[in-house]
Amino acid sequence: MTAYRLGNDRFDRLSDYPFTRLTRLLADVAPPPGLRPLLLSLGEPQHPPPPLIGEVLAANAHLWGKYPPVNGTDDFRAAVGAWLERRYRLPPGRLDPEVSVLPVAGSREALFLAALLAVPPRKAGQVPAVLMPNPFYAVYEGAGLLAGGEPVFLPATRETGFLPDLDALPPALLERTALFYLCSPGNPQGAAADAATLGKALTLARRWNFVLAVDECYAEIYTGAAPVGALEVAAGVEGGSGSPWANLLVFHSLSKRSSAAGLRSGFVAGDPELIGRFARLRAYSNAGTPLPVLAAASALWRDEAHVEANRALYRAKFDAVAAVLGDRFGFYRPDGGFFLWLDVGGGEEACRRLWAEAAVKVLPGAYFARTDDDGFNPGAAYIRVALVHESGLVAEAASRIAAVL
């Protein structure tokens, strides 16, 4: 008699989440007594959230007792639509927020649900492929697997500018591709795709009929020029269905932009047909964003002063770290985001040494990547360092890293 197996076998293929692996890696390691621990493993902004959040939440406290609509409020959609027009120089009225914007509970939830939306049982008679850069944000792999797709990892190394080489994608792979996750600026390397790369990715999505999901949650944290956005590029690319946003979804969040991770508020925007399906999916899977949170989010999307101040703080941190590290460990200033991607020769060993000898906690780069068929893991030599604390602390952390490694 065959025993009944509980659960879904797809879960057996999931790797442990990076932070679970880090806990296991450091389980038998203790930091030196008397030395202040510096935790730079989690990308959780430590800047004080704008006071505006509390003010708007308090003013809308009477709405906590109401069920929120899945598609948000008119005011939220209008605020996001106006911000997208300003930030990405979209032609006025080109993007209709009533049909092309949907609130979500932070970008992670939406990125996960995108796979359920986009991955069919079969594509071209085969298991659908879900493309993603390698290294990558762990949610992409989990979402692709649990939606029934096959994650396909595209090398994104220093040699390729830390972005996938789109010209290397073979037609046999593209014809079974259902979804392509592209993070710009990337996590963990911080590389931003230029207009040509985004345009090429969008052209491929339309030619081969797959969904291009561009994760832009770090787009507002940059040290040089503002990164180009996928909607900005799409506005100038002819859409196959008559919509300039065909086959495209972009994801944004207030977690990094506004140091409001606990607000759990973001949005997905793009193809009206896909957004309509996304709303139907969320009606079954999510209770919607609370009305006071939507009101606070609307105010944040309308305010740029706090974002500019936030960006200045991160620039100061990169200046402080650059003064300490110079060109050691392949240090470079990323196009966007707040991570260092340092080549230390062996990430896991470095993480253990840094915690044991310097009380600095970081993440091994291997935990953001998968080993290829030749046995090469593109993150194995690296550590990811999150510059989320104030400048003095990240400079101290950089000094300890340099001293130990």
matplotlib code that plots the C-alpha trace (Angstrom):
import matplotlib.pyplot as plt

x = [0.0, 1.4, 1.5, -0.1, 2.5, 1.5, 2.0, 3.3, 6.4, 7.4, 8.3, 11.0, 12.8, 12.9, 16.3, 16.4, 16.0, 19.3, 18.8, 17.9, 21.2, 23.1, 21.7, 22.9, 26.3, 26.9, 25.2, 28.5, 30.2, 30.0, 31.2, 34.0, 32.8, 32.8, 32.7, 29.5, 27.8, 27.2, 24.4, 24.8, 23.2, 19.5, 18.5, 16.2, 16.6, 17.4, 16.7, 13.7, 10.6, 9.1, 6.8, 4.3, 3.4, 2.2, 0.4, -1.6, -2.3, -3.6, -5.8, -7.3, -7.6, -11.4, -10.9, -9.3, -12.7, -13.4, -12.5, -10.2, -10.9, -8.4, -7.6, -7.0, -8.5, -8.8, -6.4, -3.7, -3.9, -3.8, -0.8, 1.1, 0.2, 1.4, 4.6, 5.3, 4.8, 7.2, 9.8, 9.9, 8.9, 5.9, 3.7, 0.8, -2.2, -0.3, -0.5, -4.1, -3.7, -7.3, -6.4, -2.6, -1.8, -2.6, -1.5, 0.3, 1.6, 5.2, 7.1, 7.9, 4.2, 3.6, 6.7, 5.7, 2.2, 3.4, 4.5, 1.1, -0.3, 2.2, 3.2, 0.9, 0.9, 2.8, 4.5, 5.3, 4.5, 7.2, 7.7, 7.6, 10.9, 11.1, 14.2, 16.2, 19.7, 22.2, 22.8, 19.2, 16.6, 15.4, 11.7, 12.1, 13.3, 10.6, 7.8, 8.9, 9.1, 5.8, 4.0, 5.1, 7.8, 11.5, 13.8, 16.6, 19.5, 21.2, 24.8, 25.1, 28.8, 31.4, 32.2, 28.6, 28.2, 26.3, 23.4, 22.2, 23.5, 20.2, 21.9, 23.0, 19.4, 18.7, 15.4, 14.6, 14.7, 12.8, 9.9, 9.1, 9.7, 6.7, 8.2, 11.5, 12.4, 14.8, 15.9, 17.2, 19.0, 19.9, 20.0, 22.8, 25.1, 23.4, 23.8, 21.0, 20.0, 20.3, 17.5, 18.9, 18.9, 15.4, 14.2, 15.8, 14.2, 10.8, 11.1, 12.0, 8.9, 6.6, 8.2, 8.1, 5.0, 6.2, 5.8, 8.7, 8.6, 11.0, 11.7, 12.5, 12.3, 15.8, 15.3, 15.1, 18.4, 21.3, 24.6, 24.8, 22.2, 18.7, 18.3, 16.2, 12.8, 11.1, 7.9, 10.1, 11.5, 8.2, 6.7, 8.9, 8.6, 5.7, 3.4, 2.2, -1.4, -1.8, -0.8, 2.7, 2.8, 2.0, 3.8, 5.3, 4.9, 7.0, 7.2, 7.8, 7.8, 8.0, 10.3, 13.6, 12.4, 10.8, 12.4, 9.0, 9.5, 6.8, 4.2, 4.1, 3.0, 4.0, 2.4, 2.6, 2.0, 2.0, -0.1, -3.8, -4.7, -2.2, -3.1, -6.8, -5.8, -3.5, -6.5, -8.6, -5.7, -5.3, -9.1, -8.6, -5.2, -5.0, -7.2, -6.1, -4.1, -5.8, -7.3, -5.1, -2.0, -3.2, -3.7, -0.2, 1.3, -0.5, 1.1, 4.6, 4.4, 3.5, 6.5, 10.0, 11.7, 12.1, 13.3, 16.1, 17.2, 17.2, 19.3, 21.8, 22.3, 23.1, 25.5, 27.3, 27.6, 29.2, 31.6, 32.5, 33.1, 35.1, 37.4, 38.1, 38.2, 39.6, 39.8, 40.1, 37.8, 36.8, 34.9, 32.7, 29.8, 26.7, 24.3, 21.5, 20.6, 22.5, 24.6, 28.3, 29.2, 32.7, 35.0, 36.7, 37.7, 35.3, 32.0, 31.1, 34.5, 34.6, 31.2, 32.3, 35.6, 33.9, 31.3, 33.9, 36.7, 35.0, 31.3, 30.2, 27.4, 27.0, 25.7, 27.6, 27.2, 26.7, 23.3, 22.0, 23.2, 22.9, 25.8, 25.8, 26.4, 30.2, 30.2, 30.6, 28.6, 28.9, 28.3, 30.7, 33.6, 31.5, 29.8, 26.8, 27.0, 23.9, 24.7, 21.6, 23.1, 24.4, 27.6, 29.8, 28.7, 29.1, 32.6, 33.5, 32.1, 34.2, 37.3, 36.7, 36.1, 39.4, 41.3, 40.1, 40.1]
y = [0.0, 3.3, 5.9, 9.3, 12.0, 15.3, 18.6, 19.6, 18.0, 21.3, 22.5, 19.8, 21.5, 24.8, 25.8, 27.2, 31.0, 32.8, 34.0, 30.5, 29.3, 32.1, 31.1, 27.6, 28.7, 30.8, 28.5, 27.4, 30.9, 33.6, 37.2, 38.5, 39.6, 43.3, 44.2, 45.8, 43.5, 45.2, 43.6, 44.2, 41.1, 42.2, 44.9, 46.6, 50.4, 51.9, 55.5, 57.0, 56.8, 60.2, 61.7, 62.1, 58.4, 58.7, 61.9, 60.5, 57.2, 59.1, 61.3, 58.2, 56.0, 56.0, 53.8, 50.8, 49.2, 49.0, 46.3, 47.8, 47.3, 45.0, 47.7, 50.4, 53.9, 56.5, 58.7, 56.0, 55.1, 58.8, 59.5, 56.5, 57.5, 61.0, 59.8, 57.5, 60.3, 62.6, 60.0, 58.3, 61.2, 59.4, 61.3, 62.9, 60.5, 57.7, 55.4, 55.1, 54.4, 53.1, 50.1, 49.9, 50.3, 48.0, 48.3, 45.4, 44.5, 45.3, 44.1, 40.7, 39.6, 40.9, 39.3, 36.0, 36.2, 37.2, 33.6, 32.3, 34.8, 34.2, 30.5, 28.1, 24.3, 24.0, 26.4, 25.2, 21.7, 21.8, 22.8, 26.6, 28.4, 31.2, 33.2, 35.1, 36.5, 34.5, 35.8, 36.7, 37.6, 34.4, 35.0, 34.7, 31.1, 30.1, 31.7, 30.0, 26.6, 26.8, 28.0, 24.8, 26.4, 25.6, 28.3, 29.0, 31.0, 33.4, 34.3, 37.9, 38.2, 41.0, 39.9, 40.6, 43.9, 42.0, 41.7, 38.7, 38.6, 38.7, 38.0, 34.6, 33.3, 30.5, 30.3, 26.9, 28.4, 31.6, 29.7, 27.9, 31.0, 32.2, 34.8, 36.7, 38.4, 41.2, 43.3, 46.8, 48.1, 44.6, 42.8, 42.0, 43.6, 47.0, 47.1, 49.0, 48.0, 50.7, 51.7, 49.4, 46.4, 47.0, 47.6, 44.4, 42.5, 43.9, 43.1, 39.5, 39.3, 40.4, 38.3, 35.1, 36.0, 35.9, 38.3, 40.6, 41.4, 44.2, 44.6, 48.3, 48.4, 50.0, 52.5, 55.5, 54.8, 55.8, 57.6, 59.0, 59.4, 58.1, 54.6, 54.2, 52.5, 49.9, 52.0, 54.8, 52.6, 50.9, 54.3, 54.5, 50.9, 49.8, 47.4, 44.3, 44.6, 48.3, 49.0, 50.5, 48.4, 45.0, 42.0, 44.3, 44.5, 46.8, 46.5, 49.3, 49.6, 52.2, 49.9, 51.3, 54.6, 55.8, 53.7, 52.3, 48.5, 47.9, 49.8, 46.8, 49.0, 49.0, 48.7, 46.8, 48.7, 47.9, 45.9, 46.6, 43.0, 41.6, 44.1, 43.0, 39.4, 40.4, 42.0, 38.9, 36.8, 39.1, 39.0, 35.3, 35.5, 38.8, 40.9, 44.2, 47.1, 48.8, 52.2, 54.2, 52.6, 53.5, 57.1, 57.2, 55.6, 58.2, 61.0, 59.4, 59.0, 62.7, 63.8, 63.9, 65.8, 62.8, 60.7, 63.2, 63.3, 59.5, 59.3, 61.8, 59.6, 56.6, 58.6, 59.6, 56.0, 55.0, 57.9, 56.7, 53.1, 54.2, 56.1, 53.0, 50.2, 52.1, 49.4, 46.4, 43.4, 44.8, 47.7, 49.7, 52.1, 50.3, 52.1, 51.7, 50.1, 50.1, 46.9, 46.2, 43.2, 42.4, 39.8, 38.2, 34.9, 32.7, 34.1, 31.5, 31.4, 35.2, 35.4, 33.0, 34.9, 38.3, 37.2, 35.4, 38.0, 41.3, 40.9, 41.9, 39.9, 39.8, 37.3, 34.9, 35.7, 32.0, 32.2, 34.5, 32.2, 28.7, 26.5, 25.9, 22.7, 23.3, 23.5, 27.3, 29.4, 33.1, 34.3, 32.0, 34.4, 37.3, 38.7, 41.1, 43.9, 46.0, 49.7, 50.3, 51.9, 55.4, 56.4, 56.1, 52.5, 51.4, 53.0, 51.1, 47.9, 48.5, 49.0, 45.7, 43.9, 45.2, 44.4, 40.8, 39.9]
z = [0.0, -1.1, 1.7, 0.9, 0.5, 2.1, 0.3, -3.1, -4.6, -6.1, -2.6, -2.5, -5.3, -3.5, -2.1, 1.5, 1.6, 1.7, 5.3, 6.4, 4.9, 6.6, 10.0, 9.4, 8.2, 11.4, 13.9, 15.5, 15.2, 17.8, 17.4, 19.6, 23.1, 23.6, 19.9, 18.7, 16.1, 12.7, 10.8, 7.1, 5.8, 5.5, 3.0, 5.5, 5.3, 8.7, 7.9, 9.8, 7.7, 6.7, 9.4, 6.6, 7.0, 10.6, 9.9, 7.0, 8.8, 11.8, 9.6, 8.0, 11.1, 10.6, 7.5, 9.3, 9.7, 6.0, 3.6, 0.9, -2.8, -4.6, -7.2, -4.6, -4.7, -7.4, -5.5, -5.2, -8.9, -9.8, -7.6, -9.0, -12.6, -12.1, -10.5, -13.4, -15.9, -14.0, -13.2, -16.6, -18.8, -20.2, -22.7, -20.7, -20.6, -22.4, -19.4, -18.0, -14.2, -14.1, -16.2, -15.9, -12.2, -9.3, -5.6, -4.1, -0.7, -1.5, -4.6, -3.3, -3.2, -6.7, -8.2, -6.7, -8.1, -11.5, -12.1, -11.3, -13.7, -16.6, -16.5, -18.4, -18.0, -21.3, -23.7, -27.2, -25.9, -23.3, -19.6, -19.6, -18.9, -16.4, -17.2, -14.5, -14.1, -12.2, -9.4, -8.7, -6.1, -4.5, -5.0, -8.8, -8.5, -5.9, -7.9, -11.1, -9.5, -7.6, -10.7, -12.5, -14.6, -15.0, -13.7, -16.3, -14.9, -17.3, -16.4, -15.1, -14.3, -14.4, -17.9, -19.0, -17.0, -14.3, -16.7, -18.9, -22.4, -24.4, -27.7, -26.3, -25.8, -28.3, -30.1, -28.7, -25.2, -26.2, -27.8, -24.4, -22.3, -20.4, -18.0, -17.8, -14.5, -15.0, -12.0, -12.8, -10.8, -9.9, -6.5, -5.5, -8.1, -8.6, -12.4, -14.3, -17.8, -20.4, -22.8, -25.5, -23.3, -22.0, -25.6, -26.7, -23.8, -24.6, -28.3, -27.4, -25.1, -27.9, -30.6, -28.5, -26.5, -22.9, -20.0, -19.2, -15.5, -14.6, -10.9, -10.4, -6.6, -6.3, -9.1, -6.7, -5.0, -7.2, -6.9, -10.5, -13.2, -12.6, -14.1, -17.2, -16.7, -18.7, -19.2, -20.4, -23.1, -23.9, -24.6, -27.7, -28.8, -31.0, -29.2, -30.9, -29.5, -30.0, -26.4, -25.8, -22.6, -24.2, -22.5, -19.9, -16.1, -13.9, -10.1, -7.6, -3.8, -1.0, 1.1, -0.3, -1.9, 1.3, 4.0, 4.6, 4.5, 7.2, 5.2, 2.8, -0.1, -3.7, -7.2, -10.4, -13.7, -17.4, -19.9, -19.2, -20.0, -17.6, -14.9, -15.3, -14.8, -11.9, -10.2, -10.6, -9.2, -6.2, -5.5, -4.7, -3.0, -1.2, 1.0, -0.5, 0.8, 3.8, 3.0, 5.5, 4.0, 0.5, 1.7, 3.1, 0.0, -2.2, -0.2, -0.5, -4.2, -4.5, -2.4, -3.7, -1.0, 1.3, -1.6, -2.5, 1.2, 1.4, -1.8, -0.4, 2.7, 0.5, -1.6, 1.6, 2.6, -0.7, -0.3, 3.2, 2.1, -1.0, 1.2, 3.2, 0.6, -2.4, -5.2, -2.9, -3.4, -6.8, -5.1, -7.5, -7.1, -8.3, -10.7, -8.1, -4.8, -1.6, -1.8, -2.1, -4.2, -3.1, -4.5, -1.5, -3.1, -1.1, 0.2, 2.8, 4.4, 4.5, 6.1, 8.9, 9.5, 9.5, 12.1, 14.2, 14.1, 13.3, 14.4, 10.9, 9.4, 5.6, 3.1, 0.9, -2.8, -3.6, -1.8, -4.6, -7.4, -8.8, -9.9, -13.7, -15.6, -15.5, -11.7, -11.6, -9.2, -10.3, -6.7, -4.9, -4.7, -3.4, -0.4, -0.4, 2.1, 2.7, 3.5, 5.5, 8.6, 9.0, 7.3, 10.4, 11.0, 7.4, 7.3, 10.5, 8.9, 5.8, 8.0, 9.8, 6.5, 5.1, 8.3, 8.4, 4.8]

ax = plt.figure().add_subplot(projection="3d")
ax.plot(x, y, z, "-o")
ax.set_aspect("equal")
plt.show()
